[in-house]
Amino acid sequence: MVEGTPEYEVESIKDSRRRRGRLEYLVHWKGYPREEDTWIPVSNVKNAPELVRDFHHRNPDRPAPTNNIRLMCIINPDERLFDELDGVQGEGFRSEPIPDSPDVILTLTTVQTIDLMEDKEFPIHIPPDLLTNVKRVWICELDDLNCVTCVVRIHQCKPLRLYYLHNPVPWSHLTRRRDHTIGHILKAPYWLNHDYGSLSRRQW
């Protein structure tokens, strides 16, 4: 009992997901049958950090709060390598041209994103010429999350399929622009689909 309210104890974590861009866990409650397993927000499992770590250790591909990035230190670097300190290309290095991305990023509010998910149509008018030859529209929610949370597959300038990203991409990783203009369309970097295209789950 906590201040007169019963506190349920998490016995194990069964799964994780992102629902409308927010992380949730499927938990099994101690002393309750499996039928009572419940999806709860990440904030409600803060008292069970060991269970969370154990779950992600066993399921590294499932949605998680953060991505752990290991820093690497190079001792006596090869002169042919790119120098990250001064930006000088390596000796004899020839850069390959980066292919032009067929994708764009559309900035929306969270409410507009929900409307897109429910109506299967873009909540704002987009001139057809802006979507010519576009394969995917990445949706960036700017008011609450400031992250790319989903991607829409395009067919004849219309939404065909929508996918949730397991790990949303922060706005700061995409552009140096600091203004958050709703309804703005910008060119998506080539690496976005390469790195995140397969880390998604189809919604419709």
Backbone as ProteinMPNN parsed JSONL, in Angstrom:
{"seq_chain_A": "MVEGTPEYEVESIKDSRRRRGRLEYLVHWKGYPREEDTWIPVSNVKNAPELVRDFHHRNPDRPAPTNNIRLMCIINPDERLFDELDGVQGEGFRSEPIPDSPDVILTLTTVQTIDLMEDKEFPIHIPPDLLTNVKRVWICELDDLNCVTCVVRIHQCKPLRLYYLHNPVPWSHLTRRRDHTIGHILKAPYWLNHDYGSLSRRQW", "coords_chain_A": {"N_chain_A": [[0.84, -1.191, 0.0], [0.583, 2.211, -0.894], [0.251, 5.232, 0.423], [-2.423, 4.591, 0.923], [-3.184, 3.545, -1.518], [-3.097, 0.651, -3.515], [0.004, -0.746, -4.551], [1.209, -2.119, -7.441], [3.411, -4.761, -8.249], [5.961, -5.132, -10.573], [6.751, -8.062, -12.183], [8.019, -9.126, -14.422], [9.214, -8.069, -17.678], [7.729, -8.205, -20.771], [7.646, -7.25, -23.413], [8.312, -4.459, -25.67], [7.298, -1.324, -27.136], [6.629, 1.37, -29.461], [4.203, 3.738, -29.244], [2.482, 6.028, -30.984], [4.832, 7.451, -30.988], [5.751, 7.263, -28.373], [7.377, 5.492, -25.789], [6.473, 2.283, -24.579], [5.967, -0.428, -22.24], [5.258, -3.911, -22.078], [4.096, -5.427, -19.34], [4.328, -7.982, -16.822], [2.461, -8.616, -14.014], [3.286, -9.25, -10.621], [1.917, -12.002, -8.987], [-0.406, -12.05, -10.471], [-2.455, -13.364, -13.154], [-1.402, -14.274, -16.533], [-3.158, -13.126, -18.322], [-3.621, -10.626, -17.355], [-1.526, -9.039, -18.095], [-0.103, -5.895, -19.019], [0.143, -2.98, -21.104], [2.203, -0.319, -20.38], [3.341, 3.097, -19.865], [6.814, 4.157, -20.152], [7.552, 5.674, -17.96], [6.268, 4.49, -15.842], [7.655, 2.287, -15.08], [9.887, 2.929, -13.719], [10.695, 2.077, -11.246], [11.737, -0.364, -11.607], [14.411, -0.8, -12.72], [16.346, -2.811, -13.146], [14.937, -4.913, -14.285], [14.237, -3.726, -16.69], [16.752, -3.3, -17.882], [17.561, -5.991, -18.104], [15.638, -6.977, -19.865], [16.202, -5.529, -22.26], [18.761, -6.378, -22.679], [18.347, -9.001, -23.384], [16.766, -8.598, -25.577], [17.848, -6.901, -27.818], [16.973, -5.636, -30.153], [14.499, -4.551, -29.781], [12.317, -1.678, -29.211], [13.81, 0.988, -27.351], [14.638, 3.244, -24.597], [16.952, 4.82, -25.139], [19.741, 4.9, -27.395], [22.69, 3.198, -26.926], [25.856, 4.425, -27.397], [29.084, 3.651, -28.162], [32.141, 5.198, -27.561], [35.072, 5.551, -29.483], [38.576, 5.526, -29.396], [41.307, 6.462, -31.293], [44.605, 5.598, -31.515], [47.633, 6.949, -32.629], [46.767, 7.574, -35.431], [46.203, 6.524, -38.834], [47.651, 8.265, -41.55], [46.164, 8.327, -43.801], [43.575, 8.466, -43.07], [40.489, 10.264, -42.383], [40.668, 13.348, -40.682], [39.116, 14.164, -37.803], [39.387, 16.349, -36.18], [40.418, 18.657, -37.526], [39.104, 18.502, -39.911], [40.351, 17.711, -42.266], [40.769, 15.89, -45.236], [41.817, 12.456, -45.699], [45.104, 11.298, -46.73], [45.484, 10.955, -50.15], [42.81, 10.457, -50.443], [39.723, 9.969, -52.093], [36.601, 11.143, -52.458], [33.438, 9.566, -52.794], [30.615, 10.321, -54.825], [27.615, 11.296, -53.194], [24.525, 9.714, -53.412], [21.516, 11.266, -54.596], [18.836, 11.807, -52.436], [15.595, 10.294, -52.591], [13.698, 11.139, -50.844], [11.709, 13.167, -48.549], [11.333, 15.423, -45.736], [8.683, 16.143, -43.615], [7.375, 18.565, -41.504], [5.27, 18.407, -38.73], [2.64, 18.999, -36.29], [1.981, 17.192, -33.212], [-0.742, 16.587, -33.038], [-1.531, 16.863, -35.723], [-0.052, 14.765, -36.782], [-1.301, 12.568, -35.59], [-3.802, 12.837, -36.828], [-3.047, 12.24, -39.446], [-2.368, 9.533, -39.133], [-4.841, 8.453, -38.509], [-6.622, 9.3, -40.56], [-5.315, 8.682, -42.866], [-4.396, 10.457, -44.715], [-2.56, 13.366, -45.747], [-2.456, 15.976, -43.365], [-2.226, 18.603, -44.12], [-2.186, 20.775, -46.989], [-0.232, 19.766, -49.676], [1.556, 20.81, -52.383], [1.324, 19.021, -55.418], [3.583, 18.995, -57.105], [5.73, 19.103, -55.405], [5.957, 16.569, -54.451], [6.61, 15.016, -56.535], [8.331, 12.317, -57.869], [9.058, 11.588, -55.316], [9.645, 9.127, -52.872], [9.329, 8.519, -50.154], [7.919, 10.106, -47.269], [9.106, 11.516, -44.478], [7.982, 11.965, -41.216], [8.203, 14.585, -38.997], [7.674, 15.339, -35.727], [7.254, 18.329, -34.178], [6.314, 19.87, -32.012], [6.074, 18.518, -29.519], [7.905, 16.285, -29.379], [10.072, 16.787, -31.108], [11.237, 15.105, -33.011], [11.758, 12.747, -35.698], [9.234, 10.551, -36.142], [7.808, 8.733, -37.665], [7.327, 7.252, -40.954], [6.087, 7.755, -44.22], [5.077, 5.913, -46.943], [4.921, 6.728, -50.357], [2.628, 6.858, -53.073], [1.868, 7.832, -56.225], [1.773, 10.478, -55.333], [0.246, 10.272, -53.055], [-0.452, 9.132, -49.687], [0.505, 5.811, -49.023], [1.432, 3.709, -47.32], [2.112, 3.57, -43.801], [4.694, 3.733, -41.418], [5.914, 3.126, -38.136], [8.774, 4.388, -36.429], [11.16, 2.539, -34.632], [13.127, 3.745, -33.123], [12.989, 6.999, -32.727], [14.243, 9.791, -34.671], [16.181, 12.462, -33.659], [15.477, 15.933, -34.285], [17.694, 17.62, -34.349], [19.644, 16.001, -35.413], [19.182, 16.005, -38.055], [19.209, 18.497, -39.329], [20.687, 21.778, -39.181], [19.032, 23.821, -38.769], [17.238, 25.918, -36.605], [14.744, 26.934, -36.36], [11.341, 26.075, -35.948], [9.265, 25.463, -38.031], [6.008, 24.695, -38.705], [4.683, 22.477, -41.107], [6.685, 22.703, -42.904], [8.753, 21.629, -45.596], [11.576, 19.727, -46.246], [14.57, 18.52, -47.81], [15.369, 15.14, -47.357], [18.149, 13.621, -45.692], [20.439, 11.317, -47.268], [21.255, 9.176, -45.669], [19.186, 8.695, -43.924], [17.025, 6.913, -44.668], [18.649, 4.746, -45.218], [19.792, 4.106, -42.723], [17.618, 3.946, -40.957], [15.394, 2.95, -42.233], [14.763, 0.19, -42.159], [14.289, -0.187, -39.507], [11.617, -0.193, -38.412], [8.023, -0.356, -37.935], [5.122, -1.519, -39.467], [2.162, 0.4, -39.607], [-0.2, 0.907, -41.057]], "CA_chain_A": [[0.0, 0.0, 0.0], [1.28, 3.486, -0.93], [-0.705, 6.286, 0.746], [-3.781, 4.066, 0.797], [-3.417, 3.005, -2.861], [-2.279, -0.543, -3.718], [1.069, -0.629, -5.539], [1.42, -3.391, -8.115], [4.831, -5.029, -8.453], [6.306, -5.694, -11.882], [7.544, -9.287, -12.045], [8.864, -9.264, -15.602], [8.85, -7.275, -18.852], [7.542, -9.147, -21.881], [7.845, -6.652, -24.739], [8.298, -3.0, -25.705], [6.789, -0.792, -28.396], [6.406, 2.807, -29.494], [2.837, 4.053, -29.625], [2.45, 7.462, -31.244], [6.123, 8.015, -30.669], [6.078, 7.158, -26.958], [7.794, 4.145, -25.428], [5.651, 1.546, -23.624], [6.401, -1.795, -21.942], [4.257, -4.913, -21.715], [4.601, -5.956, -18.073], [3.607, -9.036, -16.118], [2.364, -8.218, -12.614], [3.524, -10.319, -9.668], [0.715, -12.496, -8.326], [-1.566, -11.959, -11.35], [-2.342, -14.254, -14.313], [-0.851, -13.699, -17.75], [-4.19, -12.338, -18.989], [-3.61, -9.277, -16.8], [-0.371, -8.285, -18.598], [-0.571, -4.57, -19.402], [1.059, -2.014, -21.71], [2.284, 0.887, -19.564], [4.418, 3.99, -20.31], [8.13, 3.924, -19.573], [7.646, 6.349, -16.665], [5.667, 3.661, -14.801], [8.529, 1.167, -14.72], [11.136, 3.496, -13.215], [11.089, 1.368, -10.03], [12.246, -1.691, -11.972], [15.465, -0.599, -13.729], [17.053, -4.055, -13.454], [14.107, -5.67, -15.224], [14.34, -3.047, -17.981], [18.074, -3.628, -18.445], [17.579, -7.406, -18.463], [14.811, -7.158, -21.062], [16.893, -5.021, -23.446], [19.928, -7.224, -22.904], [17.861, -10.2, -24.077], [16.044, -8.192, -26.784], [18.502, -5.646, -28.222], [16.335, -5.026, -31.312], [13.212, -3.967, -29.413], [12.405, -0.249, -28.904], [14.441, 1.289, -26.057], [14.656, 4.688, -24.323], [18.091, 5.453, -25.787], [20.725, 4.035, -28.067], [24.005, 3.326, -26.315], [26.898, 4.616, -28.401], [30.408, 3.504, -27.597], [33.149, 6.075, -28.131], [36.313, 4.865, -29.819], [39.761, 6.388, -29.42], [42.308, 5.91, -32.199], [45.964, 5.988, -31.153], [48.507, 7.009, -33.797], [45.913, 7.304, -36.601], [46.807, 6.445, -40.155], [47.568, 9.547, -42.244], [45.191, 8.231, -44.887], [42.235, 8.587, -42.513], [39.917, 11.599, -42.198], [40.986, 13.95, -39.387], [37.903, 14.764, -37.286], [39.694, 17.586, -35.456], [40.547, 19.808, -38.425], [38.276, 18.316, -41.102], [41.186, 17.466, -43.437], [40.603, 14.56, -45.801], [43.004, 11.621, -45.614], [46.053, 11.336, -47.837], [45.077, 10.169, -51.304], [41.38, 10.106, -50.351], [38.808, 10.471, -53.117], [35.239, 10.935, -51.976], [32.444, 9.105, -53.743], [29.432, 11.184, -54.804], [26.491, 10.785, -52.411], [23.31, 9.716, -54.231], [20.458, 12.185, -54.195], [17.771, 11.07, -51.749], [14.249, 10.487, -53.146], [12.81, 11.337, -49.708], [11.611, 14.498, -47.95], [10.89, 15.475, -44.352], [7.562, 17.051, -43.404], [7.226, 18.902, -40.093], [3.876, 18.488, -38.305], [2.391, 18.926, -34.86], [1.566, 15.857, -32.785], [-2.153, 16.435, -33.406], [-1.575, 16.622, -37.167], [0.469, 13.42, -37.016], [-2.378, 11.642, -35.225], [-4.795, 12.934, -37.91], [-2.499, 11.488, -40.578], [-2.471, 8.109, -38.821], [-6.242, 8.033, -38.492], [-7.315, 9.598, -41.817], [-4.512, 8.167, -43.974], [-4.185, 11.566, -45.641], [-1.771, 14.428, -45.147], [-3.372, 16.939, -42.747], [-2.046, 19.908, -44.747], [-2.083, 20.69, -48.45], [1.118, 19.722, -50.23], [1.491, 20.882, -53.847], [1.766, 17.753, -56.035], [4.915, 19.07, -57.721], [6.735, 18.88, -54.37], [6.043, 15.133, -54.184], [6.991, 14.316, -57.758], [9.514, 11.455, -57.726], [9.326, 11.32, -53.901], [9.248, 7.781, -52.47], [8.956, 8.478, -48.736], [7.82, 11.36, -46.519], [9.415, 11.287, -43.072], [7.199, 12.901, -40.42], [8.906, 15.087, -37.816], [6.791, 16.015, -34.773], [8.097, 19.386, -33.635], [5.842, 20.574, -30.818], [6.301, 17.751, -28.293], [9.04, 15.369, -29.396], [11.19, 17.27, -31.915], [11.855, 13.905, -33.582], [11.078, 12.005, -36.757], [8.613, 9.414, -35.463], [7.232, 7.765, -38.602], [7.611, 7.501, -42.361], [4.948, 7.429, -45.081], [5.405, 5.493, -48.305], [4.102, 7.507, -51.278], [2.285, 6.321, -54.388], [1.143, 8.852, -56.981], [1.675, 11.668, -54.468], [-0.697, 10.01, -51.968], [0.044, 8.165, -48.697], [0.18, 4.409, -49.3], [1.658, 2.956, -46.09], [2.759, 4.328, -42.731], [5.514, 2.914, -40.542], [6.486, 3.725, -36.926], [10.191, 4.129, -36.193], [11.434, 2.007, -33.299], [13.944, 4.745, -32.435], [12.824, 8.282, -33.413], [15.461, 10.518, -35.004], [16.073, 13.855, -33.209], [15.525, 17.006, -35.286], [19.051, 18.155, -34.39], [20.488, 15.115, -36.212], [18.789, 16.123, -39.457], [19.489, 19.818, -39.88], [21.14, 22.788, -38.223], [17.975, 24.833, -38.625], [16.701, 25.983, -35.251], [13.336, 27.327, -36.402], [10.439, 24.929, -35.993], [8.117, 25.886, -38.828], [5.092, 23.6, -39.001], [4.318, 22.403, -42.512], [7.872, 22.923, -43.732], [9.255, 20.436, -46.277], [12.983, 19.821, -46.59], [15.145, 17.307, -48.389], [15.862, 14.19, -46.349], [19.505, 13.133, -45.98], [20.466, 9.981, -47.851], [21.473, 8.155, -44.648], [18.001, 8.487, -43.094], [16.394, 5.64, -45.026], [19.667, 3.697, -45.135], [20.032, 3.725, -41.33], [16.401, 3.769, -40.163], [14.293, 2.418, -43.014], [14.417, -1.173, -41.757], [13.988, -0.206, -38.076], [10.27, 0.361, -38.329], [6.911, -1.309, -37.858], [4.008, -1.021, -40.279], [0.912, 0.743, -38.921], [-1.243, 0.607, -42.06]], "C_chain_A": [[0.881, 1.25, 0.0], [0.266, 4.597, -0.764], [-2.132, 5.813, 0.49], [-4.111, 3.464, -0.549], [-2.535, 1.786, -3.066], [-1.238, -0.328, -4.808], [1.341, -2.009, -6.126], [2.902, -3.548, -8.425], [5.043, -5.692, -9.805], [7.194, -6.916, -11.671], [8.483, -9.477, -13.23], [8.333, -8.367, -16.71], [8.846, -8.199, -20.06], [7.877, -8.554, -23.24], [7.914, -5.138, -24.598], [7.815, -2.55, -27.077], [6.785, 0.727, -28.324], [5.009, 3.054, -30.034], [2.717, 5.564, -29.738], [3.724, 8.144, -30.762], [6.567, 7.881, -29.231], [6.337, 5.698, -26.585], [6.867, 3.551, -24.371], [6.232, 0.146, -23.433], [5.186, -2.662, -21.62], [4.78, -5.628, -20.47], [3.697, -7.061, -17.541], [3.643, -8.7, -14.632], [2.539, -9.43, -11.689], [2.216, -10.7, -8.969], [-0.535, -12.447, -9.183], [-1.369, -12.879, -12.553], [-1.837, -13.514, -15.534], [-1.865, -12.817, -18.478], [-4.232, -10.897, -18.511], [-2.382, -8.465, -17.239], [-0.844, -6.992, -19.244], [0.535, -3.775, -20.087], [1.035, -0.739, -20.871], [3.422, 1.77, -20.064], [5.706, 3.749, -19.554], [8.265, 4.563, -18.198], [7.104, 5.495, -15.525], [6.503, 2.442, -14.434], [9.867, 1.672, -14.169], [11.61, 2.806, -11.942], [11.641, -0.025, -10.319], [13.352, -1.574, -13.014], [16.201, -1.881, -14.109], [16.261, -4.908, -14.441], [14.177, -5.064, -16.616], [15.668, -3.384, -18.657], [18.133, -5.086, -18.907], [16.778, -7.656, -19.736], [15.565, -6.723, -22.314], [18.183, -5.786, -23.717], [19.542, -8.469, -23.698], [17.2, -9.862, -25.415], [16.613, -6.872, -27.305], [17.823, -4.932, -29.384], [14.99, -4.377, -30.992], [13.376, -2.487, -29.063], [12.913, 0.004, -27.489], [14.451, 2.794, -25.839], [15.764, 5.416, -25.057], [18.893, 4.413, -26.532], [22.068, 4.267, -27.409], [25.068, 3.368, -27.403], [28.253, 4.538, -27.716], [31.387, 4.43, -28.327], [34.437, 5.297, -28.362], [37.444, 5.88, -29.91], [40.811, 5.719, -30.292], [43.675, 6.466, -31.813], [46.842, 5.886, -32.394], [47.725, 6.709, -35.078], [46.707, 7.305, -37.902], [46.614, 7.783, -40.863], [46.551, 9.517, -43.379], [43.767, 8.429, -44.405], [41.801, 10.046, -42.415], [40.224, 12.104, -40.791], [39.752, 14.689, -38.88], [38.149, 16.091, -36.581], [39.752, 18.795, -36.382], [39.767, 19.647, -39.731], [39.049, 18.031, -42.377], [40.981, 16.028, -43.922], [41.918, 13.788, -45.734], [43.863, 11.696, -46.861], [45.603, 10.409, -48.96], [43.602, 9.808, -51.315], [40.595, 10.734, -51.495], [37.385, 10.144, -52.689], [34.326, 10.491, -53.11], [31.23, 10.03, -53.684], [28.293, 10.519, -54.03], [25.226, 10.837, -53.266], [22.274, 10.693, -53.692], [19.309, 11.385, -53.584], [16.419, 11.343, -52.398], [13.225, 10.796, -52.046], [12.794, 12.801, -49.267], [11.158, 14.348, -46.499], [9.786, 16.519, -44.251], [7.399, 17.299, -41.915], [5.744, 19.113, -39.767], [3.812, 18.612, -36.787], [1.996, 17.499, -34.506], [0.117, 15.593, -33.178], [-2.283, 16.145, -34.897], [-1.062, 15.228, -37.514], [-0.58, 12.372, -36.688], [-3.461, 11.647, -36.298], [-4.329, 12.152, -39.136], [-2.65, 9.994, -40.357], [-3.908, 7.616, -38.927], [-6.928, 8.191, -39.849], [-6.605, 9.046, -43.047], [-4.38, 9.181, -45.103], [-3.34, 12.62, -44.947], [-2.711, 15.509, -44.6], [-3.225, 18.356, -43.303], [-1.919, 19.709, -46.248], [-0.622, 20.731, -48.873], [0.995, 19.78, -51.743], [2.049, 19.613, -54.473], [3.17, 17.815, -56.611], [6.03, 18.86, -56.701], [6.936, 17.395, -54.07], [6.382, 14.322, -55.434], [8.316, 13.584, -57.55], [9.904, 11.191, -56.275], [8.814, 9.924, -53.547], [8.713, 7.72, -51.044], [8.903, 9.891, -48.172], [8.025, 11.02, -45.045], [8.743, 12.368, -42.246], [7.963, 13.28, -39.154], [7.906, 15.849, -36.936], [7.611, 17.052, -34.011], [7.617, 19.96, -32.312], [6.162, 19.838, -29.521], [7.63, 17.004, -28.304], [10.276, 15.917, -30.092], [11.972, 16.104, -32.511], [11.064, 13.441, -34.799], [10.545, 10.723, -36.138], [8.048, 8.364, -36.416], [7.589, 8.164, -40.027], [6.438, 6.997, -43.194], [5.46, 7.07, -46.465], [4.411, 6.156, -49.253], [3.849, 6.731, -52.571], [1.389, 7.333, -55.088], [0.792, 10.051, -56.102], [0.689, 11.497, -53.318], [-0.085, 9.017, -50.976], [-0.419, 6.747, -49.021], [0.309, 3.56, -48.041], [2.349, 3.861, -45.081], [3.479, 3.37, -41.799], [5.966, 3.744, -39.335], [7.976, 3.42, -36.87], [10.375, 3.596, -34.782], [12.235, 3.014, -32.465], [13.837, 6.07, -33.191], [14.156, 9.024, -33.582], [15.312, 11.975, -34.56], [16.223, 14.849, -34.361], [16.95, 17.518, -35.45], [19.995, 17.277, -35.197], [20.259, 15.308, -37.707], [19.224, 17.434, -40.086], [19.986, 20.739, -38.781], [20.114, 23.904, -38.043], [17.413, 24.78, -37.208], [15.232, 26.407, -35.234], [12.473, 26.093, -36.602], [9.166, 25.322, -36.721], [7.259, 24.682, -39.17], [4.694, 23.654, -40.473], [5.482, 22.627, -43.456], [8.331, 21.596, -44.335], [10.718, 20.671, -46.626], [13.488, 18.473, -47.095], [15.688, 16.409, -47.279], [17.278, 13.763, -46.698], [19.456, 11.68, -46.453], [20.539, 8.9, -46.789], [20.206, 7.836, -43.863], [17.324, 7.157, -43.402], [17.383, 4.491, -44.907], [19.813, 3.179, -43.707], [18.76, 3.355, -40.579], [15.244, 3.117, -40.92], [13.832, 1.041, -42.588], [14.045, -1.262, -40.284], [12.625, 0.409, -37.834], [9.238, -0.75, -38.286], [5.716, -0.717, -38.594], [2.771, -0.787, -39.432], [-0.287, 0.49, -39.813], [-0.636, 0.629, -43.455]], "O_chain_A": [[1.816, 1.349, 0.794], [-0.497, 4.888, -1.685], [-2.944, 6.538, -0.085], [-5.201, 2.92, -0.727], [-1.332, 1.861, -2.818], [-1.552, 0.21, -5.87], [1.663, -2.95, -5.401], [3.569, -2.59, -8.816], [4.392, -6.682, -10.138], [8.258, -6.822, -11.058], [9.613, -9.936, -13.063], [7.173, -7.957, -16.697], [9.829, -8.887, -20.336], [8.34, -9.267, -24.13], [7.611, -4.594, -23.536], [7.908, -3.29, -28.056], [6.923, 1.303, -27.244], [4.673, 2.634, -31.141], [2.831, 6.291, -28.751], [3.701, 9.246, -30.213], [7.657, 8.337, -28.885], [5.614, 4.795, -27.006], [6.516, 4.214, -23.394], [6.891, -0.399, -24.318], [4.229, -2.219, -20.986], [5.778, -6.346, -20.531], [2.488, -7.077, -17.773], [4.715, -8.521, -14.055], [1.997, -10.503, -11.954], [1.507, -9.847, -8.436], [-1.622, -12.762, -8.699], [-0.231, -13.15, -12.936], [-1.839, -12.284, -15.574], [-1.485, -11.873, -19.17], [-4.809, -10.037, -19.177], [-2.212, -7.326, -16.804], [-1.861, -6.978, -19.937], [1.706, -3.87, -19.718], [-0.025, -0.145, -20.67], [4.384, 1.254, -20.635], [5.698, 3.204, -18.45], [9.007, 4.06, -17.354], [7.434, 5.736, -14.365], [6.109, 1.651, -13.577], [10.855, 0.938, -14.152], [12.78, 2.919, -11.578], [11.973, -0.774, -9.4], [13.256, -2.178, -14.082], [16.635, -2.034, -15.251], [16.835, -5.546, -15.323], [14.177, -5.787, -17.612], [15.71, -3.709, -19.843], [18.685, -5.385, -19.966], [17.185, -8.448, -20.586], [15.58, -7.441, -23.314], [18.647, -5.838, -24.855], [20.287, -8.933, -24.561], [17.083, -10.723, -26.287], [15.943, -5.841, -27.243], [18.063, -3.743, -29.593], [14.405, -3.719, -31.852], [14.463, -2.074, -28.658], [12.507, -0.672, -26.544], [14.289, 3.552, -26.795], [15.548, 6.521, -25.554], [18.741, 3.209, -26.323], [22.54, 5.402, -27.336], [25.165, 2.458, -28.227], [28.524, 5.295, -26.783], [31.448, 4.439, -29.557], [34.839, 4.482, -27.531], [37.266, 6.972, -30.449], [41.169, 4.562, -30.072], [43.868, 7.681, -31.791], [46.812, 4.889, -33.116], [47.987, 5.705, -35.741], [47.725, 7.982, -38.044], [45.536, 8.373, -40.789], [46.126, 10.566, -43.863], [42.846, 8.547, -45.214], [42.635, 10.95, -42.371], [40.06, 11.369, -39.817], [39.37, 15.716, -39.441], [37.218, 16.877, -36.402], [39.197, 19.846, -36.062], [39.766, 20.551, -40.566], [38.479, 18.097, -43.466], [41.013, 15.081, -43.137], [42.996, 14.382, -45.715], [43.398, 12.11, -47.922], [45.371, 9.22, -48.74], [43.175, 8.956, -52.095], [40.79, 11.905, -51.82], [37.023, 8.973, -52.575], [34.428, 10.976, -54.237], [30.852, 10.478, -52.601], [28.037, 9.326, -54.192], [24.886, 11.896, -53.793], [22.175, 10.913, -52.485], [18.864, 10.394, -54.163], [16.114, 12.49, -52.726], [12.02, 10.725, -52.287], [13.712, 13.569, -49.556], [10.668, 13.296, -46.089], [9.933, 17.64, -44.738], [7.296, 16.35, -41.138], [5.053, 19.887, -40.429], [4.794, 18.365, -36.087], [1.709, 16.691, -35.389], [-0.215, 14.488, -33.608], [-3.06, 15.277, -35.294], [-1.573, 14.584, -38.431], [-0.736, 11.395, -37.421], [-3.988, 10.591, -36.649], [-5.128, 11.479, -39.787], [-3.015, 9.262, -41.276], [-4.159, 6.499, -39.379], [-7.717, 7.337, -40.253], [-7.19, 8.948, -44.126], [-4.269, 8.825, -46.276], [-3.385, 12.763, -43.725], [-3.651, 15.917, -45.282], [-4.034, 19.225, -42.978], [-1.589, 18.622, -46.72], [0.128, 21.623, -48.476], [0.39, 18.89, -52.339], [3.136, 19.17, -54.101], [3.883, 16.811, -56.614], [7.144, 18.486, -57.066], [7.957, 17.004, -53.504], [6.432, 13.093, -55.392], [9.3, 14.176, -57.106], [10.969, 10.63, -56.019], [7.682, 9.575, -53.88], [7.775, 6.978, -50.751], [9.705, 10.755, -48.526], [7.212, 10.319, -44.442], [8.903, 13.556, -42.527], [8.323, 12.423, -38.347], [7.362, 16.874, -37.347], [8.545, 16.706, -33.287], [8.426, 20.49, -31.551], [6.49, 20.475, -28.52], [8.395, 17.084, -27.344], [11.4, 15.57, -29.729], [13.203, 16.106, -32.519], [9.867, 13.703, -34.919], [11.321, 9.895, -35.661], [7.832, 7.221, -36.013], [8.085, 9.263, -40.276], [5.867, 5.944, -42.908], [6.193, 7.842, -47.084], [3.206, 6.154, -48.997], [4.73, 6.046, -53.089], [0.298, 7.651, -54.614], [-0.328, 10.561, -56.128], [0.331, 12.479, -52.669], [0.707, 8.159, -51.366], [-1.604, 6.517, -49.265], [-0.59, 2.782, -47.72], [3.071, 4.79, -45.445], [2.943, 2.323, -41.433], [6.351, 4.904, -39.478], [8.399, 2.32, -37.223], [9.809, 4.141, -33.835], [12.043, 3.121, -31.254], [14.521, 6.254, -34.198], [15.064, 8.905, -32.759], [14.408, 12.664, -35.033], [16.998, 14.627, -35.291], [17.375, 17.818, -36.566], [21.047, 17.749, -35.63], [21.044, 14.834, -38.528], [19.572, 17.468, -41.266], [19.736, 20.508, -37.598], [20.319, 24.822, -37.25], [17.147, 23.699, -36.683], [14.553, 26.259, -34.219], [12.84, 25.178, -37.341], [8.114, 25.493, -36.104], [7.715, 23.756, -39.841], [4.406, 24.72, -41.017], [5.294, 22.729, -44.668], [8.301, 20.563, -43.667], [11.064, 21.688, -47.228], [12.893, 17.429, -46.829], [16.383, 16.874, -46.375], [17.588, 13.56, -47.872], [18.558, 10.92, -46.09], [19.964, 7.825, -46.959], [20.149, 6.803, -43.195], [17.078, 6.361, -42.496], [17.001, 3.381, -44.536], [19.943, 1.974, -43.488], [18.806, 2.538, -39.659], [14.228, 2.769, -40.319], [12.639, 0.743, -42.644], [13.541, -2.294, -39.84], [12.499, 1.413, -37.132], [9.531, -1.915, -38.558], [5.345, 0.436, -38.375], [2.37, -1.643, -38.643], [-1.284, -0.081, -39.371], [-1.34, 0.403, -44.439]]}, "name": "protein", "num_of_chains": 1, "seq": "MVEGTPEYEVESIKDSRRRRGRLEYLVHWKGYPREEDTWIPVSNVKNAPELVRDFHHRNPDRPAPTNNIRLMCIINPDERLFDELDGVQGEGFRSEPIPDSPDVILTLTTVQTIDLMEDKEFPIHIPPDLLTNVKRVWICELDDLNCVTCVVRIHQCKPLRLYYLHNPVPWSHLTRRRDHTIGHILKAPYWLNHDYGSLSRRQW"}
